[in-house]
Amino acid sequence: MGYLTRYGSYWGMIPQTQGRLFWVAPTDTYTVEGRSYTSSDGNDGLSPERAFRTIDYAVGQTTANVGDVIVLMVGAHSVSATVAVDVAGITITGIPGSAPLRGSRMSPGGVRNRTTVTSTETAGMIFTVTVADVEISYLHLTPITAGAGISASNAADRLFVHDCTFNLGATTQTATFGITFPLGTGTATHNDDTVISNCYFQAGANVGPFIRAAGTCDGLTIQSSTFELIGAAAMDDAIECTQINLGTHIRDNDFYTPTSATTVFTDCIDMTGATTDGSTQVYRCYFPAGSDAFEATATADIETAENYISTSTSGVVVGSA
């Protein structure tokens, strides 16, 4: 087959790394370049021809902080318990559907990436990250009701989530999250310098928030992403911070409610727990008509610039002669 390069990754393309690549198949049998193979945790996982069967096993084979990458092959992966991402410095990625579109405000692969991960738990997280310098990319995550796609602890510093798509479903449940920082105050350390970039979040009911910081975060960045609510119901918050957070940057995001007049975000960005003056900065975001852009304990807590709220027009043709 065409997997001949020693360095690089998918057939010599991306992601580029000096570590090992471990491949995980979504099913017991799978196809690569027209040929059928059998996946097993008894394989070495080091080639698309010899893929592991489970994500959790693949995590256990990686070495911390040497650039190891886990590639989840195209298809529907399922987990029966949370995947404990407890090896620092690794990357977990799907296979991109296209080349990254720099400057876009959502995943370059559309609203649903080709590598999907779901959970069969009654409630729980797909990925629970408890170590630093983890990267998660090019995956479509569908959390179970009252669960989450990614849970990041206070030790998951410098987590980098990018080019992922999330669907939180159409079942009303405000404890269903896309990404959550669950650890509350009273801890000795905070989650530091997490970046969430080029992601697409969608829901069809009052779920979420899509991103929720119930624990203290320092230097959290949420950028270049789309938050979409469909259906006829309102949703409480798209992004919510319930604790003191310092240095939160929310920039270049689109909040979108295309279905009906009742489909609104009560608050697109709710920072009522972040009570330090100037601790949150929001730049160049677009908010839908009928939705409140911000909620804060005090005006000085959020600094904003170049943000826009949509309005509706009727009977007006723009640009006509």
Helices and strands as residue ranges (DSSP letters): G 10-12, E 21-24, E 29-32, E 35-38, G 48-50, H 55-61, E 69-72, E 75-79, E 83-85, E 91-93, E 115-119, E 125-129, E 135-137, E 140-142, E 148-152, E 160-162, E 165-167, E 177-181, E 191-192, E 195-197, E 200-203, E 211-213, E 217-218, E 221-223, E 226-229, E 235-241, E 248-251, E 254-256, E 265-270, E 280-283, E 286-287, E 292-295, G 299-301, E 302-305, E 308-309
